[in-house]
Amino acid sequence: MSEQENNVSPIKRALRAIEDLQAKVNQLEYAKREPIAIIGMGCRFPGADNPEAFWQLLRNGVDAITEVPADRWDIEKLYDPDPDAPGKVCTRKGGFLTQVDGFNPEFFGISAREAASIDPQQRLLLEVGWEALENATLAPEHLYNSSTGVFIGIYLNDYSKVMSSVGDSTQIDAFSAIGNSLSVAAGRLSYILGLKGPSMAIDTSCSSSLVSVHLACQSLRLGECNLALAGGVGLNLVPDTSIALSKSRMLNPNGRCQTFDAAANGFVKGEGCGVVVLKRLKDALADGDNILALIRGSAVNHNGRSSSLIAPNGMSQQATIRQALENSGVDSAEIDYVEVQGTGTSVGEPIEVAALGAIFGKNRPQDQPLVIGSVKTNIGHLEPASGIASLIKVVLALQHGEIPPHLHFQQPNPNIKWDEFRLKVPTERMPWTVGAKSRLAGVNTFGFSGTNAHVILEEAPSDFRLPILDFRLGDTGQNVPKSKIQNPKSIERPLHLLALSAKTDEALIQLAERYEKHLAANPDLALGDICFSANSGRSHFQHRLSVVASSTTELYEKLAAFRAGQEVAGLFKGKVAGSPKIAFIFTGVSYQHLGMGRKLYETQPTFRAALDHCDQILRPYLEQPLLETIFSQSPPASPAPPAPPALFALEYALFQLWKSWGIQPTTVMGNDVGEYVAACVAGVFSLEDALKLVVKSQVDEFEKIAKEVTYSQPRIPVVSHLTGEIATPEYWFEQVRKPVNAASVDILAQQGYEIFVEIGSDRLSKNEKVFLPSLHPEKEDWQQLLESLGTLYVHGAKVDWLAFDLDYSRQRLQLPTYPWQRKRHWFTANRNGHEKVESVSPNKSLGNADFKQLVKQLEMTAELSQAELNLLPRLLELLEKQHQQTETQEETNITLQQLSLKSLTAEDIQAWLVNQIAQELGVKPDEINVRLPFDSYGLDSVLAIAIASTGKQFLGLDMSPLLLVHYPTIESLSQHLAKEVEASESETFEI
C-alpha cells in the first residue's frame, strides 16, 4: 500500500472497496442481460429462398400454400376428407420447398456418394447456414477454429423413412447412420466450417428453433462462444406425420392456417429452414457489424403436469412471457407487436391469446392496442422451424418499419376477449413508426412436448454504425484489433475494385448476374460499401473475377458485359491453381510524369505516411523538399528521370502500400536506385541508411557512407540484377559500379516466378509472364494500381481486404449470396445397377477353347471385383494379345489377377484409381482431376478405407488408408503403387 493510500481513512477505503464491488456486480448483471445483436440471417421458406424474398412475400400478403407436390407422396391415393379414414390425410395442401433433392456437395467437400445418404435437412442447413454468414458479411473461412456455437432446432427425420421404404438394405452404407442422426445436423455445420464452440441439436417439437435461439444467447452471455448460429429446420418427405395429425384433428381440412378466425380448425403443415447469426452487442458495435435487430431477452419453461401432455397451459405461457420481459428489462406496455404461435387449433389458440392479453393488455393505453399476427397464415406451420420463421419475420418488419398483413382473418374468434385484451390483427400492411422509444416486439411459441419459449426483440440502435476495426477470429475466437479505428476524414478514392469468386465457372457467371440484378434494383448503394462488403465478407474460391469501376452504373455495365462474354477494360478473370510466386521488381530508370502518385498521396494514408517519413529524413540533405520534387506543378520541357531520392521515396511508399494490402513478395529485385529500395524493404539496411546512400549517383562520398552502414541478412530474398543470385551484404559495396543487366528478370522467370509486380512505371523485361506496373504514365494512379491488384487477385494472390479499406468509413451491406450448383442426390435401391449372371471367378484359370465366348462372359460378369470390372477393357485387350501370340492349342495357365499384376503400368493403375474413386464418390470418371488433392473431392476416412480394401484385393498389396495421406493425389499414389507392384512381382510365367 502506498503512503498516499495509508493517509486515507479506513471509512474512505471501505467506501472505495464497496464502489469497486458494486461496479463488478453491475458488470455481472449487465453480462447476464446484455442484448444480443442479430447480424445476419438466412432462410428457405415456402415461396421464398432468402430474407429479401421472404419480406416481399410477407408485405404483399402472399399465401404460399400449394397442393402436395408429386415428388412427396401420391395425394390422390392418400387424400380423404374424413380425418378418421385409416392411413389417409384429410388435406391436400401444405407449404413446400422446391428442389429438396438437390444439393451441391462438392462445395462443402462432400462426395456425391455420401450426399445421397445425408438427410436433406442437414444439407439444407449447410446451405442456409453459409448464406446467413454471407448475409452477415462474415467470410466463413475466417471463422475456422473460432469459438463459434451452433444451435439447431430439429425433430423430424423423414429421410430415414424414405430409405427404409426402398427396402434395399444392401444400399445402407457407412454414411447412412451419421447422415440421418439429428445430432449431426448441428455437428456437421460445425465440422464443415471448423467451428469449435458449443454445437447441439435441440428437440422440443414445435418450439425447438426458438429454444435454440434462447440457448445461443445464454451461451454468448456466459462467454462459451463469441459468435453463434441459431435456427431450425424441418422437411415433410413422407405422409406419416400428416396422417397422425389428421387423426388428432390438428390439421385443417381446407389447408389453411386461419389463425384468430372463427372458422379456425387446425393448421396446415409447412417446411423450411432459418438461421440467424448472433453476437454480443458490444462486440457487434466494436466490429462495425450491420445490426439487424437486438434480442433483449428470452425465457423457456415447461407446462409441467397439465390436462394432457400435448395440451397448452396458459399459466405456464404467462410465466414464460413474464420471465422474458424481466430478463429484458422491458415493461409489457412497451411491446408493440407479438408474433404468436397461432396454430389455429380450437383448444390452443384461445389459451395463447388469453395468456398474451393477461400480460400485455394491462396498463396499455386505449389508443395503443397490442398488434398480433402469425406467419403461419402465409407459409403454414413449420414445426421445428416455426419459431425461427416467426423471429425472422419480426426482424424484417422492424427493419422495414412495417407490420405485414395477417391472412385468412374474416370473422374474429368469439372465444377470444378482443376488447378486454386490447388486441388488433393487421389485415393490411400497417406502418410501424419510429417514436420517442425503441420499437419492441415479442415472439411466442410452444411445442406439444410442453416446452414454451418467448423472445423479446428490439429494433437496431440507430447509431450503431461505427468505423470498422480490422479483426480476425483466431484460435481463441477473440477479436484482435490490428490497428486503430479508421480515419473518417480520408478522402474517398475515385475508383473501386469488386472481387467475386466461385467454385465453378458456371457459378461465377450466375454470381455476377446476381450482383448485376442487385445493382439494378438498388442503384443508390455506395460503390465503396458494395465492394468492401463483397471483398471482405466472402470466402474466395478458385474461379475469380475482379472489376475496376468508378460508379455502380459502370460496375453494372461491366458485369453485364462479362455475362455476355465481351472483353472489357478493367475486368479480369482467372482460375487459381495455387499460391503464385510473386517477385517485386523495383525499377531504376523511371520517368517522372506530372502528378504521378499525387492521387495516392491525397487519398491513401499509408502511402502518404511513407512519403512524409522519407521527406523528413531527407530535409537536411536536399535543397528542394522531396514532396515539391515529386509533385512539381510545372511540367518539364521533356520527360526526364527524377532525382534518385524522389524515385526511391516513391517506390518505397508504393511497397508499403502493397504490403498494407497483404501483397507480400516471395523475392525482390531492383535496378539501379530500385535495387536500394529492394534491399531496404527486405531489411538489408535501414531506411535512413538507404536514403543516405541514394542521396550521395558521387563515388567518394558513397564509399565513405557505405562503410558506415550496418548490413543485415535480408528478411526477403534479394536477387541481384547483375547475377540473378541472392545478394550478400558484401554485394552492395560493389553494386554502384556495375552495369545494368535486365536479363535477370528472365532468370527469375526460369526459376518459377509467375508474376512480377513492378514498383515503378517502366519494365525491365518482357516475356510471357504477368507484369503488373504499380503506376503508368498514361493512366490515373488508382486506375493502374487497382488493375494490377485485380490481376493479382484472379491469379491467386491473397489480398487483405479488411486492410484494403481500413482507412475509409465503410458500411457492411447485405449482398447476393452464393449460387448453389445443385444436382439430384437421393437414396435409391441397387445404386450400382449391376445384375447377377453366371460368370467365371476372377482367379479361375482360363484356356483358349472359346475366346469369343469368354470375352462375352467377362463383359457380362458381376462376380468379378469392382476393381477388375472397372479395368475390364484393359484386361481383355491384354488377354487377347496374349491369346494371339499363342501358336499352339495348349492351355494358358493364367488368371485375371496374375494378368493384371503382370501387365499393368502406372497409367493402368491410375485409370483404375480414377474409376474406383469415381464410383466411391458417385461421380463420372471424367470429373476426376488426378492432380487435385483427395480431400477436394470430399474423400474422407470412410472412403479411404474402402479404396484401400479394394486396392489390396486387386493389387495384392497391403494398402493402408494412410497412403492417401502420404500420397494425396491420384497421380502421386499411382506412381507409388506401380513401384510397389514392380518390387513385389518376382514370379515369371510362360504361355
N, C-alpha and C positions, 0 to 999 in steps of 0.2 A: 504494500500500500504506500502511495506517495505521501510526501509531507503535506501537500495540499489537501489530500483526502483525509489525512489524520486530523486536520483542523476543522473538518466538517462534523457537525454534531451528530450523535447516534440517531436522533429523530430524522434529520435530513437524509442520512444514509438509508434509513429504513424506508423513507418515502420514495427515494430513488429506486430502491430494490422493488418496492411494490409497483412503481410505474413500469419498470422493466418486465416484471412478471405479467402485468396487465397487457403490455404490448405483445408479449408472447402468446397469451391467451387469445387476444384479438386476432393474431395471425392464424392460430389454430382454428378459431371459429370461422374465419374467412375461408380458410382452406377447405373446411367441411362444406361450405356453401358457395364456393367460388363458381360463378357462372361458367358454363362450358360453351365454347363457340362452335357452331356448325360452319365449317369452312368449305365443304364440298358435298355434292350429292350425285348419286347415280340411280337410275331406276329403269325397269322394264315392266310396264303395266299394260293391261288390255287397251289397245288403241294408242299407246304412247311408248316410244322407245327411249326417251330421255326426259329430263325435267322440263325442258322448254316445251316439248310436245305435250307433256302431261299438263302443263299450265294452260296451253291452248285448248286442250280437251275440257278442262275444268271450267274455264271462264266462258267457253262457248256452250256449256251445258250439254255436252255430248254424252249420249248413252252408248257405252262400248260393249254392251251385252249382245251376243250373237248366238246362233244355233250351234250346237256341239259340232266341231269340225269332224270330218270323216276319218281323220288320222288318229282320233282319240278312241271313240267307240261307235258302234253302229246304233245310232239313236233310233232308227226305225224299229230295230229289234228290241231295244231296251226301254223305250218310252211307253209309259202307261199313266194316264191322268189319275188313276187310282193309286194313292200312296201306299196302300196295303197290298198291292199286287206283288207276289213273290218275285224277287230278282229283277224288279223293274225300277225305273227312275220316273218321278212324277213331273219332271220338267224337261223341256228340250233345249233350254238355254244355259248360258254361262259366260263368264268373262275369260277369254283365252288369249294366250300369246301365239304368235306365228313362229314357225321355224324352230321349235324347241328341239328338233332332232339335229339341228345344225350346230357346228362348233368349229373353231379354228385352233385345233390342238397344237399345231407347230409353233404358234405364237408363244404358248406357255411352256414349250419344251416337253410336250406330252405326245407320245406316239399315237398313231391312228388306232392301233390295236387296243391300247389302254383306254382311249377315249370312248370306244364302244361299250366299255364295262363301267364307265363312270356315270353315276346318277346325273341326269341333265340339270338338276338343281345345283349340284356342285359346279358344273360347267357355267351355268348362268351366273353364279356368284363370282366366279373368276372374272368374267366379262364386266359385270356391273361394278364390282369392287375396283377394277382397273379404271373404269370410266369415272367413278367417284373421285379417285385420286387425281385423275387428269382434270376433272372439274374443279378441284381444289388447287390446281396448278402446282401439284407436288409430283415431281418426277419419281415414279416408283423405284427406279434404280438407286435413288438417294436414300431410300428407306432401308436398304439392305443392312441387316444386323442391328437395326434400331429397336428401341423399346416401344414398339407399336402393337397395340392389342387388337384382337378380332373377336367380336361378339355377335353370333348369328342365331336368329330365331328360326327353327325348323322342326317339323314334327311328322310330316308325311314322307313316305318313300314308295311312291307308286312304281318307280322303275324296277325295283326288285320283284314286284308282281308281274311286270312285263316280262322280265327274264324268266320267271317261273312259268308263266303261261306258254312260253315257247316249248317247254317240255323237253329240251335237249341238254341234259346235264353234262354232256361231253364238251359243251362250249363254255362251261364255267371254268375260268382260269384264275391265276394268282391275283388278278386285278379286281375280280368281282367283289370280294369281301370289302376291301378298302374303298372301292368305288361306290359302295352302297351303304357305307357307315355314316350315320348322321354326324358323328363327332368329326369326321374328316371334312365335312362341309366347311367348318372353320379352319381346321388344321391344314387343309390343302392350300387355302388362301395365304396363310402364314408361311407355309413351306415355299410356295412359288415365289413370293415376294421377299423371302428371307427375313421375316419379322419375328422378333424374339420376346414380345410382350405376351400377356395372357391371351389364350386362344381357346374359345369354347363354343359349343353349340348349346342353345337354350331351348327347352321344350316345355312350355306351359300352355300348349294348344294355341288358341287364338290371341293370347296376349304375349306370345313369345317374342316378337320383334320389339315391342315397346319395353319389355323386361330387359332385352339385350341392350337397349339404349340406356336404361337406368343403371345396369351393371357397368357399362362402359364409362359412364360419368363418375360412378363411385371409384372405379379403378384409376381414372385420371386424377381425381381429388386425393386419393391415397398415395399417388406417386408410383403406382405399379407400372404405369405406362405414360408416355408423353404425347402419344397420338393414338387414336382408336378408330377402327372401322366397326360400325354397328348397323344391324339391319335384319332382314329376314327374307325367306324365300319359300315358295310353295307352288307346286305344279300338280295338275289333275290329269293324270295319264290313263287311269283306268276308272271304271264307274263304281267301284266298290263303295267308296265313302259316300258318293251321291245316293246309292241305293240305301245305305244305312240312314242317312239324313232324311230321306223320303219317309222311311218308316217311323222316324221320331218326330215327323211333322215340322221339321226345321226349314225345309225348302219350300219356297213359294212356287206353286204350280205355274204361275204366269211368268216366271223367270225374271222377276224384278225385285229390287230392294225398295219397298215403299215405306221407308223409314218415316215415322211420326204420323203416317196417314191412317185413317180409319180402316182402310182395306188391307193394311199390313198383315201378311200371313206367312212370315218366314223370309228367308234371304235366298239369293242366288249365288252359287259358288263362283269364285274368280281365282285367278292365279297371277303370280308376278314375283318381282324381286326389287328390293330397295336397299340402298346402303348410304349411310351418311358418314362423313369424316369429321371427327371431333378433336378438339384441342382445348386446353385450359385457356381462359380468356386472356390472361396476362401474356401467355406465350404467343397467342394469335396476334395480339397487338404488337408485341415486340418483333414478330416475324413479318409484319405487314400483310397478313393473310386477308383474303376477301371474306369478311364475316357475313354469312347469310342470315343468321339469327342466333339467339342465345337460348340455351337450356338453363333456366333459372333454378329449377329443382325438379325432383321426381320422387315417387314413392311406389312401393309394391307391398301387397299383403295377400292374405287368403281368406276365403269365406268361412273357413272352419266348418263346424258341424251345422248344416242348414237343412232345409226341407229335402234336398237331394244333392248328389254330387255335382250335377251339372246346372242346378238352378242358381240364378244370380241372387246375391244377398245385398240389399240396399244399404244396410248399416255398414257393412264392410267396405262397400264402394265409397260411402261418405268418409269413412276413416282414411281411406287411401288418398282422397282428394284433399282432406284437411292436412294430412301429413305432407303432401306435395307442396301445398301453399306455405306451410310452416317452414319447410326446408328451403323454399324460395325466398322467404321474407316478403311475401306478397299478400295483400288483403284480397279477399274474394270479390269485393266490389270493383277492383281494378281490372278484373278479367273481362274482356270484350266479347270473346268468342270461345266456344268449346266445340271441338270436333269429337263427336260421340261415337261410341261403338256402333249403335244404330243398326242392329241386325234385322230389325223389323219383325222379331218374334212376338207373339201375342203376350207372352209372360215377361220376357226380359226388358222390353222397351219401356213400359210404364215405370218399372222399378228403377231403371237407369236415369230416366228424366226426373223422377222424384228425388233421387239422390243428388242430382245436379241442382235442382230447384231448392232443396233444403239448405244448400251451402251458398250458392251464387245468387239466389233470389233474395236473400236478406240484405238489408241496408243498401239496396240498389235503387237509384233514382228512377222515378216513374218513366222518364223520357229516355232512359238508357237500358233497355231490356237486354238480357243475355241472348246473344245470337248463337244458335246451334245448327249444326249440319252434319252430314255424313257422306264421305267419299264413296261409300258402298252403293249409293244410288247411281253412280257413274260406272263403276268397274266391278261391282259385286263384292262379296266377302272373300278376301284373300287369305283368310285364316292365319297361318303363321306370319304372313307378310302384311296383314291388315293394319297393324299398328304403325308400321313404318310408312305405309301409304298415306295414312292419316297425318302423320307428322310432316311428311314432305309436302302434302297439300297445304298445311298451315304455314310452313316456311315460305312457300311460293306466294301465298296470299299476303303475308307480311311484307315480302319483297316488293310486290306489285301494288300494295295499298288497296286491295280489293278482295272482298269475300265472294267466291264464285257461287253460282246458284245451286240450290239443293233440288234434286229432281223428284218427280213422282209424288209430289205433295199436293193433293187435291182437297181432301176433307180431313181436318185435324182429328187425331185420335181422341175420342171422347173420354178415354180413361186417363188422359194427361191433364193436369190442372194448369192450363196455359196462363190464365190471368193471375192466379195466385203466385206462380213461379216467375212471372215477368219474363217470358220467353218469346223469341222471334225466330222464325225459319225463313231464310232468304230464298225466295223462289225466283229472284232475278239477281243479276250482278249488283253488289252493294259496295259503295265506297267505304274503305277503311281508313278514314282520315287520320292524319297525324295531329295530335293535340298537344296540350301542355305536358302530358305524361306519355310515357312509352306505351306502345300497344302491346297488350299481353293476351295470351290465349292458353287454353288447356287442351290436352289430348287425352281422351279416356278410352280404356279398353279393358276387357276381361275375357277370360277363357273358360271353356267348360271343365278345365282342370280345377277351377275355383280360384285361380290366381288373378288378381286385379292389378292394374298399373295405371298411373296418371303422371303426365309430364306437363310442366309449365314452360311455355315458350315466350320469349320477348323479342321484339324487333332488334335488329342490329344497331349498335350505338352509332349515331350519326357522325361521330368524329373519330372513327376508328382507323382511318387510313393514314398510317404513319410511314415515313420513309423506310425503305426495306433494308433490313440487315442481311449481310451475306452469312448464311449459316449452313451447317451440314448436320445431319443426324448420324453421328458416328456410332462406335461400338456401344457407348453408354446411352445413346439416344438423347444426349443433352445438346442444346443449341449452343454452338460455339461461334460467337461473333468473330468475323475475320477483320473487320475494320469498323470505324465509327459510322454513324448513320450518314446517308447520302447528303450531298450538298444540294439543297433545293434551289440554289441560285445558279447552278450550272446552266450555261446556255445550251439549248437543245441542238443536237447535231442535225444537219439538213437532210440526211439520208438514214435509212434503217435497213436492217438485214433480217429477213424471216428465214428460219431454218425448219424444214419439215423432214420427217423420215418415216419409213415403214419397213416391214419385213419382206415385202414383195413389191415388185413394180406396180402391179395392179392396185394394191392397197395405197401406194403413194399417189397414184393418179386420182383415186377416189378421195383421199385425204385433201389433195389440192382442190378438188371440186367442192368438198365440204366448206373449205375456207373461202372459196370463191363465192358460194351462196351466202355464207355468213357475212361477208363484207357487203354484199349487195343488200342484205336485209338490215344491216347495222352500219350505215355509211358514216355515222358520226363518231365512231370509235377512234380513239387516238392511236395512230400507227405505232408510236413507241410502246404503248401498252400492249398492243396486239403482239408485236414481235417479242417483247420481254416475256409475256405470259407463255407464248408458244415455245420460245427457245429454252427458258429456264424451268418450265413446268411440265416438260415431257421427257420421256426416255428417248434416246437416239439410237436408231437401228441402221442396218447396212445400206438400204436404199434411201438416198438422200437428195434433197432439193434445197437450194438456197436462192433467195431473190432479194436484190437490192432495189429499194423503191423510196420515193420521196413523199408519197401520199397513199391513202387507202385506195384511191381510184387507180393509181399506177400499179399498185400491188394486185388489185383485182384484174386489171387488163393483162398483166404478165402471167398470172395463174391461168387465166382463160386461154392465153396463147400456148402455154405449156400443155394444157389438156388437149389442145387441138394439134399438138405435135409440131408447133412452129418454133423456129430459132429466135431467141430474144436476148438482147444485150442486158447484162446484169442478172441473168438467170443461169444457174449452174446445177447440173445433175450428175450423180455418180453412184457407184456401188462400192462399198467399203470391203476390202479383202482382209484388212488387218491394220495395225497401227503403222502409219507410214514413217519412214526415216526422213527427218526434216533437217536440212542444213540452212543456216543463216549465212548469207553472203553480204559482207559489208563492202560496198563499192568505194573506190578510191578516187576516180576522176568523174565526179557527178556535176553536171552543170546546174547552177543555181538559176531558177526562174522566179520572176517577180511574184512574191506572195506565197511561194511553196511552203507548206506547213503552217501558214497563218491560221487557217480554219481549225486545224487541230489544236493550235495554241489557244484559240479563243473558246473552244468547246470541250476540250478534253483535259481535265485537271492533272492526270498522270503525266501526260506529255508536257503540259505547261510547267509542272513542278520540276521535271528533269531538265528542261531548258533553263529555267530560272536558277537551278543549282549550278549548272555549268557557267552561267553568266556571272554568278557571284564569285566563283573560283577564278575566273579569267580576268576580272576587272583590273587587278594590278598589272596585268601583262599586255593589255590591249589599249590602243589609243582610242578606238571606236568601240562602244559597248557591243557585246555579242549580239543582242537582240536587234540592234539597229543594223548590224551587218546582215543578219539573216532576213529580216523583214524590211529591207530598204524599200522606200516608196518610189525611188527613182530607178527606172529600168536602165540597165547598162546598154551601151551602144550596140553590143552584140553579146550573146550568151558567153559567159566565162566561168571558169572554175571558181567556186567560192574559196575564201581563206580556209586553210586546214582546220582551225579551231571551229569555224562555223559548221563545216561539214561534219566534224567529229561530234559536235553537240547535237546536230540534227539527227544523226544516225543513232547516237546514244539514247536520245529521247524516244525515237521510234522503237528501239529494242525494249525499252521499259514499258512502252505501250503494249507491244505484242505480249510481253511477259505477263503484264497485268491481266490479260485476257486468257491466260493459261496456255499460250502457244510457246512451247519450250523446244529449242533445237536439240538435236542429237549431237551435232557438231557445229562449230562456227569457223568461218574463214573470211579473211579480208584482203583487200588490195590497197597498197599504199597507206593513206590515212585510215582507211577502213580496217586495216589489219590491227591498228592500235585500239580501235573500238572493239573489235572482236576479242582481243586479249584482255581489255578492261572488263567487259561484261562476263568473261569467263573466269575472272578473278586472278589473272596473272599479275596485275598491279592495280593500284587504287585509281579512282577517277582523278584525284588531284595529280598523281604522278603521270597519268596518261596525258592529261591536258598540258602539263609542263613539257613533256616530250614532243607533243604536237606543235605547241606554240614556239618552240625553239627549233622545215624542208631544207639552218647552218650547221655544219658537221662538228666544229669545235665545241660549241655550246651543247649540242646534242650529246656528244660523248661524255662531257662533264656531268650532265644531268643523268645520263643513262647509268653512270657508275654509282649514283646516289640512290637510285630506285631500288625498292625491295621487290624481288620477283618471287612468285609463289607458283606451286603446281596448279594448273587450271582445274576448276570445278567442272567445266565443259571442255571436251577435247577441242583444241585449236589446231586446225590443219594449215600448214604453211602453203601460201600461194606459190612458193618457189619450188618446193619439192613434193608437195602433195602428202607429206607425212606429218605426224603430230609434232608440233613445235615445242622445243625445250626452252627453259629460261635463257640458256646461252644464245639462242637463236635471235633474240630481239636486238642485241647489240649490233649484229651484222645486218639486220633487215634493211636499214635505210640505204645501204649502198648497192642493193641487188636490183636487177631489172625485173619488170613485171612478167609473170608467166600465167597468162589467162587460162591455159590448158588445164590447170589444176582443178577447175570445176568439172571437167570431163573425167578427171581421175576419181573425184567423189562419186560421179555417176556410175563409174565402173565398180565402185565399192558398194553399190546398192542403194545409194541415196536417190530418192524418187522426187522429192520436192525441194526446191530452192527458193527461200524467201529472201528477196533482195532488199537489204536495208539501205535504200537509196533509190535512185531512179534510172540507172543505166546498168545493162547486163555486162557480165564478164565473159559469157559464152552462150552459145545457143546449141541445144540438141533436143532430142525428143522428150526430155524430162520436163516437168512442170516448173516454170519460172514465174515467180509472183513478185512484182515490184511493190514496195510499200507506197511509193509516190510515183506520179507520172507527170511529165511536163505538160501534157495535153489534156489532163483530167483534173477535176477538183480533188482536193485531198481526200475527202471521205469517200468519193466515188471509187478511187483506186484502192484505197485501204479496205473497204468493205467488199469489193470484188475479189480481192486476194483472200480475205477472211472467208468469204463464201466458198471459194475454190478449195481452200484448206479443209473446210468442214466436209464437203462432199467427197474428199479424198481420205477422210477418216481421222483428221486431227481432232483432238479432244479440246473443245472450247469451254472455258469457264463462263457460262452465260450470265450467271449472277454477277460476277465481277465486271462483265462487259457493260452492264447497265448500272453499276454501283453508284456512279456519280450523278444519276438523274432520278428525279421523283417519278416512280412508276406505280401503276395500279394493276393488280392481278385481275385478269378478265376470264370469264367463262367462255371457252372456245370449243370448237368441234372436237369430238373425241375420236379414238382410233376406229377406222372402218374394218370390222372383222371380215375375214375371208372364210365364210362358213361353208362346210360341206356336211352331208349327212353322215352321222356316226351313231349307229344304233345296233343293239344286240339282235342278232339273227341266228337261226339254227344252222348248224353244219357250215360254219363260215368258210371253210376251205373248198367246199364244193366237190371234193373227190368222192368217187363211188367205188365200192368194193367190187373187185373182179378177181377171177382166178389168175394167179401170177406165179412167177418164179421167185425164189428167195434171193436177196441181194448177194448171198455168199455161196449160191449153188454153182457148181462147175458147168460151164457152157461149152457145147460141142458145135460142130459145123453142119449138123444134119439138116437143119432147115432155117437158114439165117433170116430169110424174109419173115417167116412166122415168128421167129424170136424177136425181131425188131418190132413187129406189130404188138407182140405180147408185152414187150418192155414199155412201149408207148402207152399201153392201157393200164399198166400196173399201178396199184395203190399200196402194195405191201413193201415197196422199196422205201427207204427212209426219205424224208422230205429233202434232205441234202442231195441225195442221188437223183431224186425226181427233178430238182432244180438244175442239176448238171447233166441230165439225161441226153440232151442233144450232143453235148461234147463227148460223153461216154460212147454213144452209138457211133459217132464219127471215128473215134479211136478203135472201137471194136471192128468196124467194117474195114478199116485199114489193115488191122491185124489179120482179118479173115482173108482179104485179097492177097496178102503175102503168103498165105498157106498154100503150098503146092500139092499136098497130099490130103487124104481124107482122114488123117489121124485126128483124134480128139484134141481140142485146145483146152488144156487143163488150166484155165484162168477164171478167176472170179471178177465180178464187177468191182469189188473193193480193192483187189490186187491191181486191177487195171487202173483205177483212179489214183492209187498211190504211186504206181509205177510211172504214169504218163503225165500227171498234172504239173503245170508250170505255175509260177507266181500269178500269171494272168488268169489261169483257170481258177486258182484259189480265190482270187479277187472277185471273179464272176460269181463263184459260189457264195462268197460272203455277201455280195450285193443282193443276190436273190434271197438268201436266207434272212438277212436283216430286213429287206423289204417285206417279206412275209411276216416276220415277227412284229414289225411296226404297222402292218396293214396298209402299205403304200405301194406304188408301182416302182419297179427297179430303176426306171429312168429318172425318178425323183431323188435318187440317192447320189450324193456327191462324195466320191471316195476320199477326198482331201479334207472334208469337214469333220470336226470332232464328233464322236458318237453322241455326246450329250446334246448337240444341236438338233438331233432327231427326236429327242425325248427318250433316248435309250437309258434305262435305269438298271439297277442291280438285278431285278427280276428277269428282264430280257437278256442281260449279260449272262446270267446262269443258263438260260435256255439255249443261247447261241453256243456257249462253251460246251454244254452237254451234247448238242448235235455235232459240233466240231470234233469232239472226242470219238463219236461213233463213226464219223466219216473219214477222219484222218488217222485215227488210231493213236492220237497223241493225248497226253494229259493236259487238256486245255483249260487252264484256270480262268474264271471270270476276271481276275485281276489283270490278265493280259490286255483287256480292253482299256485298262487304265494306263498301263505302261506303253501300249501302242494305240493311241487314242483315235486313229483314223483307219479306215478300211485299207488304204494304200499301205501304211506302215505295218499293220497287222498281217496283211497278205505276204509281204516280203519276209517278215519274221517266220511265219508258218511255212513258207516254201523252204527256207533254210533248215527248219526243224524236220520237215518231211525228208529232205535230201539226206540229212545226217542219220535219220533213223532207218532209211531204206537200204538195207545191206543185202537183201535177197535178190538173186537173179533167176530168171526162168526162161525157158525156150518154148516156142510154139511149134 
